[in-house]
Amino acid sequence: MLRIGVDIGGTFTDFCGWREGDTEVISLKVPSTPPAFEEGFQQGFERLLERLQPTESETALVMHGTTVSTNAVIERKGPKIAFFVTKGFRDLLELQRMGVRNPLNIFEVRTKPLVSRAMVFEVDERIVRGGAVRTSADEAAVEALVRQAVSAGATGFAVALLHSYSNSDHERLVARAIRTVVGEEAEVSLSSEIWPRIGEYERAIVSVLNAFVRKRMNQYLGAVEDYVASRLPGSQLFVTRSNGGAMAASEARLYPVHTLLSGPASGVTAVEYLGRALGEHSILTMDMGGTSTDISLLRNGEALTSNSAEVGDFPVVMPVTGIEAIGAGGGSIAKIDHGVLRIGPTSAGSYPGPSCFGRGGTEPTLTDAYLLAGYLPDVLLGGEMRLDAALAAKAMKPIADELNTDLLSAAEMCVAVASSNMVAGVLPYLARQGVDPEDLTLLVYGGAGAIHGPLLAAELGINRVLVPSTPSVFCALGGLVSELSHDSLETIHGSRVDGEQLALKFAALRSHAAAWLSRQVSADRLISTTFERWAEMRYVGQSFQIDVRLPDDALEAKDIGAMEAAFHSEHARVYSHSDPKAPVEFVNLRLRVRGAMSIPQPSSPPLPPPGSGDAAKGTRSMRFHGQTIERVPIYERALLPLDQTVIGPAVIEQPEATIVVPPEFTAKVGAFGSILMIRS
């Protein structure tokens, strides 16, 4: 049995492969091929199979992280959607939450919806809080609305009726009417099926986003699934999801909204996997790819989770791995804006890519700056991709001219601006979490993470930087080691519950989660199943609630006092305040199921064989702190023996990644082939 992890980014598509029973994980990366991302998938998959050499009857579990759904939202490229709402709520998408992102900007406007007002259809029905029906829906009248929508060009359908989280009958009636008119193949997204929580706008956004990306994801995953089946008959395709787990491709094709943050979440899953093995419990992650830089925080070895995220211009109020975008990526374009040097947000992507790639790009990018500053070698991917310093210099010259400086100084300024942007994002994030940078280890990955991460650590005051053995394909590794995971929800806001009722509700959620897991994979492939019970709780009168992991022993004893004590403790941790005497209410109950399958155990790469030569392979000049340092040593990572100390400034190179050791750091090869840098 093979297990394969795949992660598609804007610049490269990454692969990790492992055969059950082996210790070695094989990795590689190929350029992404937008907009036909499936072509890059197939190219890399073929190369991976050449190295894995599967037997004729061998099958694979393919865990795939993709940005296809995310890109569709950001670029607003999707089908024409019809949106069905309760009568009187036609302006739901326009009104949103009655606010704007930046209220201090007098020119700020609300986000333009993905569905125009003309494509919003009002259903004459009303379900009140608690699930009682005040006005019944007429199926024939709904069918007439569907015919209007189809005549207007609708090919996708989203439904979010009032209070459907407590009674989904009317939403299911609308779905029935749509399929009666359009046919059973109609793509219908019901808010009550996707995420049945209180909050009409948030449920509306989830259903609309699902409908908007469903057709594109259906086409893409269908093509990938057919290809995998043709190459390795009997294999199964899974898609990583925003909560850090994975689900079957068939499920992802129905509910692609769960995949909007799949790639970044997979990287954090890999950090959890490596952190457990290394005994690292307080980690700040830094995932820097070609188009963006994301961070996340692990406390006590577990990733922080969030009940909301943003994709493009839209809130996604669902359980996700807590990830925050803080800056540009290696392909981000540098420009002068009214005399100010800015990096990003526009990216050169994979094609044409940075100017130094030689694919026709002419604008200066952060990657061009890295090359000119000496951080990058002149070849990548083990010699498969050559970088052209002359093209990088030509692209950077207009920046240098406008700044009235030389090329090397302009390149270093680009790096410094990118770093300052990241610092401005990281420090407030850590302050909100109540974390001191000095208490953290920065774990860097992504194509540019090991280049820029140590530079950022020095700015933040972080003294430990960890580089995994395969930093540039780390999100693919996260997919490879992902568990199947699903969240089931019940809203109980406004209900008085005791320990007995909570136990019954969680038992029902557990049955639902177990049924979901049985649809994903055959039971013989699971090695363990675990259930986590959470509640969104708040003090009576509060407007916002916090997520609380409910103790298993309290649930078993049906001890609601112990559950409330867990809330007081979490409230004190988050806000440095709690009031144990104040009444507490439950808003939502959530159960997460995790189904673990066989994964590789962390292992160290083979030691350099005797007589393999010195790891030092040359020198080059590099730019640090406004000075050019000549003859900076370059080391081959595969030849570095365990515990050898590398004193910065230095560069450590491997086929798929470059690691910069700044002047104030020393680096040493540690467990599982990781490199630990210490800042003096």
VOGU-3710 file (C-alpha; in Angstrom, 3 decimals, decimal comma):
1> mlrigvdigg> 0,000/0,000/0,000  1,280/3,436/-0,977  0,358/6,685/0,680  0,892/9,865/-1,330  0,547/13,500/-0,249  0,073/16,244/-2,838  -0,144/19,991/-2,331  -0,783/22,446/-5,160  0,424/25,992/-4,648  0,478/29,003/-6,906
11> tftdfcgwre> 4,091/28,396/-7,990  4,921/24,728/-7,344  3,084/21,441/-6,871  4,628/19,294/-4,132  4,610/15,527/-3,623  5,519/13,113/-0,822  5,290/9,346/-1,229  5,648/6,469/1,218  5,229/2,701/1,040  3,711/1,093/4,116
21> gdtevislkv> 6,449/-0,634/6,071  9,253/1,571/4,721  11,055/4,267/6,664  11,880/6,591/3,762  9,512/9,299/2,500  10,235/10,332/-1,094  9,576/13,938/-2,065  9,734/16,116/-5,162  8,212/19,283/-6,608  7,244/20,429/-10,095
31> pstppafeeg> 6,014/23,807/-11,372  2,270/24,347/-11,059  0,341/24,673/-14,303  -2,454/27,230/-13,808  -5,236/27,300/-14,790  -5,034/23,570/-15,695  -3,617/22,482/-12,324  -4,393/18,844/-13,094  -1,577/18,834/-15,666  1,022/19,676/-13,016
41> fqqgferlle> -0,546/17,045/-10,764  -0,125/14,387/-13,446  3,440/15,401/-14,289  4,561/15,185/-10,671  2,572/12,016/-10,014  4,281/10,237/-12,903  7,706/11,253/-11,623  6,825/10,088/-8,118  5,649/6,696/-9,410  8,944/6,296/-11,270
51> rlqpteseta> 10,715/6,534/-7,918  8,216/4,487/-5,902  7,999/1,712/-8,525  4,558/0,348/-7,523  3,810/-3,287/-8,199  1,099/-4,198/-10,680  -1,592/-4,708/-8,019  -0,434/-2,064/-5,525  -2,940/0,636/-4,567  -2,551/4,040/-2,984
61> lvmhgttvst> -4,284/6,450/-0,666  -3,745/9,865/-2,248  -4,208/12,843/0,099  -4,564/16,009/-1,970  -4,422/19,629/-0,823  -5,492/22,141/-3,423  -6,035/25,860/-3,919  -8,557/25,366/-6,749  -11,552/26,339/-4,608  -9,668/29,204/-2,935
71> navierkgpk> -8,550/30,648/-6,261  -12,090/30,479/-7,623  -13,315/32,634/-4,731  -10,428/35,105/-4,823  -10,687/35,508/-8,600  -14,533/35,429/-8,464  -14,585/32,885/-11,283  -17,623/30,697/-10,852  -21,005/29,851/-12,363  -24,117/31,979/-12,122
81> iaffvtkgfr> -25,735/31,164/-8,784  -29,383/31,409/-7,720  -29,788/32,033/-4,001  -33,035/31,178/-2,181  -33,879/33,009/1,052  -36,861/33,485/3,344  -39,313/36,135/2,125  -38,229/39,529/3,420  -34,523/38,659/3,515  -33,586/39,315/-0,108
91> dllelqrmgv> -30,894/41,830/0,868  -29,114/39,464/3,242  -25,924/39,280/1,155  -25,909/43,029/0,591  -26,474/44,065/4,216  -24,005/41,506/5,602  -23,376/42,481/9,242  -24,063/46,180/8,644  -20,389/47,042/9,015  -17,294/47,595/6,901
101> rnplnifevr> -13,777/46,275/7,392  -12,178/49,629/8,062  -14,693/52,072/9,559  -12,014/54,801/9,691  -11,836/54,889/5,889  -14,625/57,166/4,625  -14,309/55,591/1,161  -14,713/52,024/2,456  -17,514/50,013/0,869  -19,046/46,674/1,733
111> tkplvsramv> -17,861/43,552/-0,020  -19,598/42,941/-3,322  -21,582/39,669/-3,042  -20,901/36,681/-5,297  -24,622/36,636/-6,149  -26,324/39,690/-7,625  -29,572/40,871/-6,069  -31,432/39,920/-9,256  -30,478/36,274/-8,636  -31,822/36,204/-5,068
121> fevderivrg> -35,258/34,562/-4,821  -37,623/34,878/-1,848  -39,461/31,800/-0,616  -42,743/32,525/1,165  -42,073/30,501/4,309  -41,144/31,118/7,924  -39,669/28,904/10,601  -39,280/30,595/13,958  -36,576/30,155/16,561  -36,850/26,700/18,041
131> gavrtsadea> -37,956/25,103/14,772  -41,722/25,680/14,807  -43,349/26,416/11,423  -45,198/29,723/11,251  -45,681/29,813/7,447  -45,485/26,593/5,442  -43,651/26,551/2,124  -45,585/25,766/-1,057  -43,568/23,391/-3,252  -45,381/24,422/-6,443
141> avealvrqav> -44,614/28,092/-5,745  -40,963/27,230/-5,145  -40,838/25,338/-8,454  -42,062/28,504/-10,179  -39,193/30,430/-8,569  -36,734/27,782/-9,752  -37,974/28,132/-13,319  -37,384/31,899/-13,068  -33,859/31,252/-11,838  -33,097/28,815/-14,652
151> sagatgfava> -34,489/31,272/-17,215  -32,115/33,894/-15,779  -29,155/31,573/-16,417  -28,608/29,928/-13,024  -26,542/26,740/-13,104  -25,854/26,474/-9,375  -28,212/26,803/-6,424  -27,676/27,904/-2,812  -30,321/27,850/-0,087  -30,233/29,518/3,351
161> llhsysnsdh> -33,619/29,912/5,019  -34,221/31,489/8,392  -33,669/29,195/11,413  -32,964/26,167/9,224  -30,321/25,121/11,765  -33,183/24,010/14,024  -35,565/22,731/11,328  -34,297/21,895/7,841  -37,652/20,765/6,365  -38,176/23,847/4,208
171> erlvarairt> -34,612/23,844/2,851  -35,044/20,211/1,857  -38,352/21,130/0,186  -36,551/23,801/-1,868  -33,900/21,256/-2,865  -36,642/18,857/-3,941  -38,265/21,580/-6,045  -34,954/22,442/-7,711  -34,327/18,815/-8,650  -37,884/18,455/-9,930
181> vvgeeaevsl> -37,345/21,343/-12,359  -33,662/20,924/-13,225  -33,145/17,199/-12,715  -31,424/15,032/-10,137  -28,035/16,259/-11,344  -28,754/19,797/-10,071  -25,993/21,146/-7,809  -27,777/22,325/-4,663  -26,033/23,642/-1,541  -28,145/23,717/1,624
191> sseiwprige> -26,898/25,690/4,617  -28,506/23,168/6,972  -26,447/20,349/5,457  -23,132/22,178/5,262  -22,952/23,944/8,646  -26,243/24,269/10,606  -25,346/26,989/13,084  -27,137/30,100/14,275  -26,374/33,265/12,270  -28,257/33,709/8,997
201> yeraivsvln> -25,550/35,721/7,200  -22,782/33,276/8,081  -24,856/30,282/6,968  -25,765/32,150/3,795  -22,106/32,794/2,954  -21,192/29,147/3,522  -23,953/27,915/1,196  -23,137/30,502/-1,488  -19,406/29,762/-1,379  -20,097/26,054/-1,643
211> afvrkrmnqy> -22,319/26,574/-4,673  -19,846/28,986/-6,250  -16,844/26,611/-6,179  -18,669/23,302/-6,517  -18,690/23,055/-10,305  -14,986/23,871/-10,657  -13,989/21,477/-7,875  -16,255/18,790/-9,283  -14,548/19,050/-12,654  -11,045/19,204/-11,213
221> lgavedyvas> -11,418/16,393/-8,688  -13,235/14,284/-11,260  -10,282/14,607/-13,646  -7,751/13,837/-10,903  -9,807/10,914/-9,578  -10,112/9,388/-13,062  -6,384/9,788/-13,644  -5,404/8,190/-10,309  -7,806/5,304/-10,957  -6,278/4,725/-14,402
231> rlpgsqlfvt> -2,712/4,732/-13,079  -3,284/2,782/-9,860  -6,593/0,891/-10,120  -8,308/0,448/-6,767  -6,725/3,544/-5,260  -8,693/6,191/-3,370  -8,419/9,974/-3,533  -8,891/12,113/-0,427  -8,847/15,901/-0,118  -7,361/17,707/2,858
241> rsnggamaas> -9,706/20,135/4,534  -9,590/23,401/6,453  -9,768/21,754/9,897  -6,436/19,974/9,322  -7,947/16,591/8,461  -9,092/14,999/5,228  -12,211/13,621/3,565  -12,998/11,404/0,587  -12,966/13,138/-2,793  -16,627/12,207/-3,283
251> earlypvhtl> -17,461/14,219/-0,160  -15,246/17,110/-1,245  -17,059/17,306/-4,566  -20,350/17,803/-2,703  -19,031/20,151/0,003  -15,930/21,891/-1,405  -16,353/24,812/1,018  -14,532/22,589/3,540  -11,409/22,693/1,330  -10,943/26,461/1,129
261> lsgpasgvta> -7,913/26,406/3,482  -6,808/22,840/2,838  -3,201/23,518/1,796  -2,139/25,791/4,679  -3,958/23,583/7,206  -2,002/20,548/5,973  1,254/22,335/6,725  0,189/22,873/10,338  -0,767/19,187/10,540  2,803/18,331/9,526
271> veylgralge> 4,130/20,680/12,224  2,051/18,845/14,852  3,443/15,538/13,557  7,080/16,676/13,707  6,643/18,681/16,912  5,403/15,589/18,774  8,438/13,622/17,614  10,897/16,365/18,615  9,227/17,276/21,895  8,581/20,846/20,746
281> hsiltmdmgg> 5,370/22,161/22,306  5,372/25,948/21,722  5,788/26,580/18,017  5,121/29,482/15,695  4,781/28,156/12,162  5,836/30,090/9,078  4,694/28,836/5,689  6,179/31,004/2,952  5,410/29,951/-0,579  5,357/31,687/-3,904
291> tstdisllrn> 2,352/33,948/-3,307  1,856/34,410/0,443  3,174/33,843/3,962  0,977/32,247/6,626  1,546/31,728/10,333  -0,071/29,580/12,984  0,550/28,800/16,629  0,893/25,495/18,457  0,343/25,531/22,188  1,055/22,362/24,216
301> gealtsnsae> 1,808/20,611/20,953  -1,645/21,213/19,441  -2,598/23,692/16,758  -4,953/26,474/17,729  -8,337/26,229/16,086  -10,703/28,982/15,105  -14,414/29,115/14,379  -13,916/31,634/11,611  -11,558/32,522/8,796  -11,511/34,716/5,722
311> vgdfpvvmpv> -11,201/33,561/2,134  -10,914/36,379/-0,326  -13,416/38,986/0,849  -15,711/36,601/2,692  -15,989/35,237/6,247  -16,086/31,471/6,613  -17,547/30,687/10,032  -16,605/27,031/10,420  -13,983/25,157/12,482  -10,609/25,701/10,841
321> tgieaigagg> -6,980/25,464/11,797  -6,046/28,903/13,116  -3,992/30,399/10,290  -3,238/34,056/9,658  -1,826/35,566/6,473  0,931/38,046/7,303  2,775/38,892/4,123  4,025/38,299/0,649  5,588/35,218/-0,927  8,661/34,610/-3,010
331> gsiakidhgv> 6,838/35,530/-6,214  5,408/38,798/-4,859  6,194/41,794/-7,037  8,153/44,793/-5,771  7,067/48,255/-6,882  7,430/51,916/-5,985  4,104/53,435/-4,969  4,283/57,240/-4,611  7,913/57,006/-3,599  7,368/54,092/-1,172
341> lrigptsags> 8,767/50,607/-1,783  6,060/47,965/-1,498  6,139/44,170/-1,810  2,990/42,454/-3,101  0,157/41,683/-2,917  0,392/41,011/-6,676  2,368/37,862/-7,461  4,153/36,681/-10,588  2,873/33,171/-9,860  4,412/30,175/-11,599
351> ypgpscfgrg> 4,039/31,518/-15,143  5,677/33,783/-16,034  7,055/33,716/-12,489  9,952/35,791/-11,132  12,169/37,412/-13,746  15,101/35,148/-12,846  13,061/32,086/-13,894  13,507/33,162/-17,512  9,891/32,502/-18,489  9,078/35,984/-19,667
361> gteptltday> 8,544/37,716/-16,348  9,903/41,262/-16,327  8,829/42,659/-12,955  11,087/42,398/-9,884  9,997/39,909/-7,231  11,190/38,876/-3,799  12,827/35,817/-5,382  14,843/38,112/-7,659  15,903/40,040/-4,549  16,986/36,795/-2,836
371> llagylpdvl> 19,112/35,869/-5,837  20,792/39,272/-6,061  21,433/39,327/-2,289  23,167/35,944/-2,541  20,548/33,991/-0,584  19,698/31,737/-3,530  21,996/29,622/-5,729  21,873/29,889/-9,507  20,118/26,494/-9,822  17,081/25,003/-8,087
381> lggemrldaa> 15,479/21,557/-7,924  18,810/19,773/-8,121  19,836/21,549/-11,312  16,512/21,238/-13,157  15,750/24,971/-12,924  18,360/27,626/-13,631  18,070/31,132/-12,247  19,320/34,037/-14,312  20,922/36,773/-12,197  21,200/39,062/-15,225
391> laakamkpia> 17,419/38,995/-15,730  16,897/39,598/-12,010  19,238/42,606/-12,152  17,446/43,985/-15,208  14,093/43,736/-13,427  15,457/45,261/-10,208  17,198/48,204/-11,906  14,092/50,466/-12,086  13,616/49,957/-8,326  17,256/50,804/-7,632
401> delntdllsa> 17,059/53,869/-9,876  13,942/55,223/-8,176  15,500/54,630/-4,752  18,753/56,183/-5,961  20,829/53,217/-4,840  22,694/50,208/-6,245  21,191/46,846/-7,151  22,387/44,963/-4,064  21,061/47,629/-1,724  17,724/47,665/-3,573
411> aemcvavass> 17,488/43,875/-3,269  18,193/43,994/0,460  15,630/46,784/0,849  13,010/44,527/-0,767  13,804/41,806/1,754  13,710/44,301/4,632  10,309/45,689/3,581  8,882/42,175/3,345  10,257/41,434/6,827  8,790/44,606/8,322
421> nmvagvlpyl> 5,390/43,770/6,843  5,578/40,349/8,469  6,661/41,742/11,831  3,664/44,103/11,725  1,437/41,065/11,329  3,136/38,624/13,718  3,548/40,782/16,838  -0,157/41,738/17,183  -1,082/38,111/16,518  1,187/36,885/19,323
431> arqgvdpedl> -0,068/39,650/21,630  -3,664/38,504/21,076  -2,610/35,005/22,057  -0,681/36,237/25,099  2,595/34,717/23,884  6,150/36,057/24,253  8,261/35,541/21,081  11,223/34,435/23,210  9,208/31,437/24,424  8,639/30,119/20,900
441> tllvyggaga> 10,430/28,028/18,324  9,873/29,238/14,763  9,327/26,272/12,445  9,771/27,343/8,826  8,660/25,628/5,642  7,385/26,374/2,172  9,609/27,185/-0,787  10,953/30,402/0,745  10,408/29,721/4,463  13,960/28,570/5,184
451> ihgpllaael> 15,340/31,640/3,397  13,254/34,341/5,026  12,291/32,647/8,294  15,649/33,082/10,088  15,745/36,737/8,991  12,246/37,245/10,414  13,163/35,459/13,666  15,970/37,930/14,256  13,511/40,810/13,832  10,938/39,249/16,177
461> ginrvlvpst> 13,338/38,252/18,926  12,753/34,524/18,452  15,902/32,612/19,404  15,176/29,155/17,996  14,466/28,324/14,344  13,682/24,784/13,228  13,963/23,660/9,608  12,463/20,217/8,818  14,291/17,830/6,511  11,890/18,599/3,628
471> psvfcalggl> 10,771/22,205/4,190  9,682/22,970/0,643  7,210/20,034/0,466  6,018/20,201/4,064  2,339/20,786/3,225  2,426/17,674/1,044  3,891/15,776/4,014  1,021/17,134/6,115  -1,432/15,625/3,660  0,420/12,322/3,776
481> vselshdsle> 0,097/12,118/7,596  -3,424/13,606/7,855  -6,254/11,824/9,636  -9,798/11,690/8,332  -11,632/14,353/10,298  -15,145/15,755/10,473  -17,048/18,190/12,693  -20,723/17,677/13,552  -22,689/20,559/15,036  -25,925/21,240/16,885
491> tihgsrvdge> -27,086/24,707/17,865  -28,793/24,760/21,291  -28,817/28,512/21,847  -31,747/29,535/24,032  -32,267/26,035/25,432  -31,796/25,133/29,077  -29,734/21,962/29,221  -28,469/19,738/31,987  -25,772/17,097/32,026  -28,175/14,343/30,985
501> qlalkfaalr> -29,407/16,273/27,941  -25,867/17,176/26,891  -24,857/13,523/27,060  -27,803/12,563/24,833  -27,043/15,292/22,302  -23,388/14,326/22,095  -24,398/10,684/21,674  -26,497/11,693/18,646  -23,628/13,751/17,231  -21,308/10,781/17,735
511> shaaawlsrq> -23,630/8,531/15,735  -23,685/11,103/12,939  -19,871/11,390/12,973  -19,383/7,616/12,979  -21,710/7,318/9,972  -19,682/9,997/8,176  -16,442/8,139/8,849  -17,876/4,877/7,536  -18,635/6,622/4,222  -15,074/7,818/3,784
521> vsadrlistt> -13,044/4,627/3,982  -13,431/0,938/4,756  -13,051/0,104/8,440  -10,066/-2,198/7,835  -7,931/0,797/6,823  -8,478/2,606/10,142  -6,077/1,973/13,005  -7,871/4,174/15,556  -10,915/6,408/15,980  -11,178/9,244/18,484
531> ferwaemryv> -13,927/11,713/19,372  -13,497/15,234/20,765  -16,393/17,112/22,362  -16,488/20,898/22,216  -18,974/23,579/23,186  -19,263/27,234/22,285  -20,082/28,858/25,618  -20,451/32,350/27,059  -21,670/34,232/30,093  -25,359/35,074/29,846
541> gqsfqidvrl> -25,606/38,483/28,198  -22,346/38,241/26,242  -22,461/38,724/22,478  -19,573/36,385/21,634  -18,720/32,901/22,786  -15,498/30,908/23,104  -14,691/27,326/22,164  -14,224/24,995/25,134  -12,943/21,420/24,984  -15,244/19,576/27,373
551> pddaleakdi> -13,511/17,086/29,700  -14,407/13,473/28,908  -14,804/12,593/32,585  -17,252/15,481/33,097  -19,377/14,288/30,186  -19,320/10,704/31,387  -20,387/11,845/34,871  -22,925/14,238/33,299  -21,421/16,902/35,559  -22,470/20,244/34,073
561> gameaafhse> -20,678/22,083/36,891  -17,341/20,646/35,746  -18,126/21,708/32,163  -18,846/25,252/33,308  -15,606/25,214/35,306  -13,767/24,356/32,087  -15,384/27,423/30,494  -14,335/29,712/33,379  -10,760/28,421/33,071  -10,649/28,998/29,315
571> harvyshsdp> -12,224/32,450/29,665  -9,527/33,379/32,190  -6,807/32,119/29,845  -8,124/34,095/26,878  -9,177/37,310/28,644  -7,297/37,150/31,990  -10,681/37,312/33,707  -13,467/34,975/34,747  -16,503/35,111/37,023  -17,285/31,643/38,422
581> kapvefvnlr> -20,456/32,993/40,061  -21,965/34,289/36,799  -24,467/32,132/34,884  -23,154/30,369/31,766  -24,996/29,365/28,594  -24,256/26,869/25,846  -24,653/28,131/22,264  -23,365/25,324/20,021  -22,219/21,760/20,597  -19,559/20,318/18,313
591> lrvrgamsip> -18,100/16,858/18,039  -14,975/16,115/16,000  -14,202/12,593/14,868  -10,679/11,589/13,846  -9,969/8,413/11,922  -6,267/7,574/11,803  -4,720/5,426/9,087  -1,217/4,040/8,789  1,430/6,772/8,433  5,236/6,810/8,448
601> qpsspplppp> 7,049/7,373/11,701  9,504/10,291/11,718  12,947/9,023/10,725  16,355/10,512/10,084  17,756/10,564/6,556  20,722/8,241/6,005  24,028/9,514/7,377  26,687/10,562/4,865  28,698/7,450/3,883  32,375/7,376/4,885
611> gsgdaakgtr> 34,554/9,174/2,387  31,628/11,051/0,876  33,537/14,285/1,158  33,330/17,585/2,963  29,891/19,176/3,293  31,443/22,566/2,442  31,056/23,003/-1,300  32,136/26,585/-1,972  31,461/30,188/-1,106  29,600/33,209/-2,443
621> smrfhgqtie> 29,025/36,786/-1,403  25,863/37,686/0,513  24,196/40,833/1,705  23,409/41,361/5,410  22,724/44,509/7,424  23,755/46,872/4,629  27,090/45,170/4,012  28,297/42,658/1,449  30,048/39,736/3,117  32,476/37,957/0,829
631> rvpiyerall> 33,180/34,215/0,802  30,192/33,076/2,838  30,463/29,257/3,127  27,936/27,018/1,393  27,175/23,534/2,730  25,516/20,500/1,187  22,795/19,423/3,617  22,998/15,730/2,710  26,687/15,675/3,685  26,342/17,463/7,019
641> pldqtvigpa> 27,041/14,980/9,833  24,889/14,864/12,935  25,679/17,620/15,466  28,097/19,503/13,191  27,832/23,193/13,995  27,519/25,687/11,163  28,306/29,254/12,186  26,466/32,029/10,364  26,606/33,667/7,992  26,261/30,533/5,901
651> vieqpeativ> 23,996/28,803/3,421  22,860/25,177/3,574  21,543/23,832/0,284  19,500/20,813/-0,713  17,821/20,023/-4,050  14,419/21,447/-3,086  15,286/24,135/-0,526  17,839/26,730/0,491  18,493/27,520/4,156  19,984/30,878/5,107
661> vppeftakvg> 21,924/31,020/8,401  22,185/34,750/9,270  25,280/36,150/11,006  23,793/35,980/14,521  22,787/32,293/14,274  24,490/28,921/14,542  22,935/25,814/13,009  23,198/22,119/13,828  21,707/18,944/12,344  19,445/17,292/14,902
671> afgsilmirs> 16,896/14,517/15,232  15,030/13,336/12,140  17,309/15,388/9,904  15,925/18,685/11,175  18,216/21,690/11,464  18,018/23,748/14,638  19,310/27,315/14,544  20,114/29,134/17,771  20,357/32,919/17,903  23,139/34,204/20,115
//
